[in-house]
Amino acid sequence: MVPSHTSDRPCKEWDFSVGAQATIGVSYPTAWKVKHKLMEAMKDRDGQYFLRGIIHIDDAYFGGELNGGKPGRGSENKVPFVAALEMSADNRPIHLKLNLVSGFTNEDIAAWSVDSLAPGSVVFSDGLPCFPAVAAAGCDHVPVVIGGRKPKDVPLFHWLNTIIGNLKTALSGTHHAFNFKKYGNRYLAEMSYRFNRRFNLKGLPQRLLIAAIGCEPRPERLLRSAEFCC
């Protein structure tokens, strides 16, 4: 079952919040606030970095179709986000960025690329009409038209498709329901933060603590307000 993103009330998140509630003896609302403050620190820290060099980019959506609603990408229950992966010369993944967007338009991708991509990078995509807008960040765009092929039949995007699949499986398998449109950037930031530091898992807690100390205060009023308005 795919988590819903239609509720404004945070539902129980069984990975950290409930575990912290039982382990350190705090209430669920307190554990929820701690989790979201840590995810904010992850989002702020990774937001300071740019992808550079060879980059693979794709459009992705979270949420299932509503009964009687629009099918496919036009579904009212689907929230769009950009998935971009910095690659090595031998096509191995290096760094990841995952960000909500209001839609896949030239304006949205141009704004996202300026905040996320280093000038001079070469961006490979599946040919979606909006992706040439990465030129706004001084990047070159190379379309690789997939046509009717399945993602597994396009080796170039193997790593990016694998990461998107793992992300959706992890979120739907961990959380009963949560407002992805409202809090999605935090959950995406948690995924990318961990991925980008996967080669030093032992040092990850200390680095996260340093990031949290340097983060601006996040009172509950801000934590529960919409961080991204689609």
Secondary structure, DSSP 8 states (H G I E B T S, - for coil): -------SS---BTTTHHHHHHHS---HHHHHHHHHHHHHHHHHHHTT--B-SEEEEEEEEES---TTS--GGG-TT-EEEEEEEEE-TTS-EEEEEEEE-S-SSHHHHHHHHHHHB-TT-EEEES--TTGGGGGGGT-EEEE---TT--GGG-GGGHHHHHHHHHHHHHHHHHBS---HHHHHHHHHHHHHHHHHTGGGGGGHHHHHHHHHHTS----HHHHTS-SS--
